[in-house]
Amino acid sequence: MTSPQLLGRRSVLTGAAALGVAATGTRAETVFDAVPPLKSITPYPLGVAVKVSQLDDPTWVKLATPNFSRVTPEWEMKMEYLLQADHNLHFDRADRIVDFAHQHGMSVHGHTLIWYALEGGDHFTNLAGKPDAFLDAYVGYITSVMQRYAGRIRSWDVVNEPVRNDGSGLRDCLWSKVLGNDYIGLALEAAKRADPGALRFINDYNLELTPKKRSAFLKMCERLLKDGAPLQGIGTQTHIAADISPQAIRDAMKDIASLGLLVHVSEVDISLQEDHPANLAQPLKHQISTLNALLSAYHDVPAAQRYGLTLWGLRDSDSWINYQKNSGVMNVKPDEPLLFDALGRPKPLTRAFVRAVK
Ligand code: G3I
């Protein structure tokens, strides 16, 4: 048997092993030991980002469904797909994701309604000079999307990444330009009216890397709560590099949990290439210690506040980090930021997760 065939067979076997299913081949052929279905050993919902193309990939489906209890649409439930140039809402792909999740007993975290980075083409910009009409369209968008999935989507990132990266305040964006900084409270109010049963989150990144940003984010949340905004949860994305200080993770988690809101560790990947891990003597070892620090810090959050932890991709080959500007063209030296390798096999990082999650 030539090596490619052997490798192919190995990946099938270890793919099976990754499901916690006894591999049918000989022991020698399973490159990695089996891991138990991860969602069965995790004391809070374990999520994974999903794209419709992955629903048509049997390897992805066979690996994701026994290991994760929640999905977050990676991009096809965002304005960039839903609201197209014809000014109509295109729910076909988001519907597929929600149907898939429910067919497999998985919950859905809706991502995301309002984001500075997406303006929905000219649908909203055409109304920028008419604040009342703009507000109607803004509330209308949130309402139409949420009501379509009322009762089927448990929670939403109502607003994504509102705070400037340097923590100097809220980002300037189309929404703040027309509606003022109250666009955030208005979105939360509209979300509550649209589907009162869905939990409402604000989601942001670098809350562990940039204490000034974290402080500005939390002050924004406190101000919203003081003003009576129906905010229920914080999403801390946790796109981190292997060389981040474990103390930075612990400090961030403690501060974020201090508001008493639900805490969703919402988009985890631990890059070996971003920032400066190249100067790490043993990047994989540091990646494991960073994962351990994250899981331990999240374990210290009161159980009632632990909304769950979501990986921003299933296999290393699924990671957004590995595609130049999401173009679909893979980078020359792919990163390995997720729990399963490019072939869907568990890694030492996966076994570290099994050991550390509790
Ligand atoms: O699939 C199409 C492909 O057919 C087409 O040829 C190609 C070029 O137009 O686009 C492909 O779709 C892209 C998709 O990623 C592929 O996965 C979309 O254009 C592109 O916009 C989309 O990017 C997503 C990005 O958010 C913007 O929505 C990434 O997948 C997704 O990982 C990223 O996720 C964000 C979170 O929402 C917020 N936090 C940061 C995180 C990473 O940037």
Boltz pocket constraint, residues with backbone or C-beta under 6 A from the ligand:
constraints:
  - pocket:
      binder: B
      contacts: [[A, 51], [A, 74], [A, 75], [A, 78], [A, 80], [A, 160], [A, 205], [A, 237], [A, 267], [A, 320], [A, 325], [A, 326], [A, 327], [A, 328]]
      max_distance: 6.0
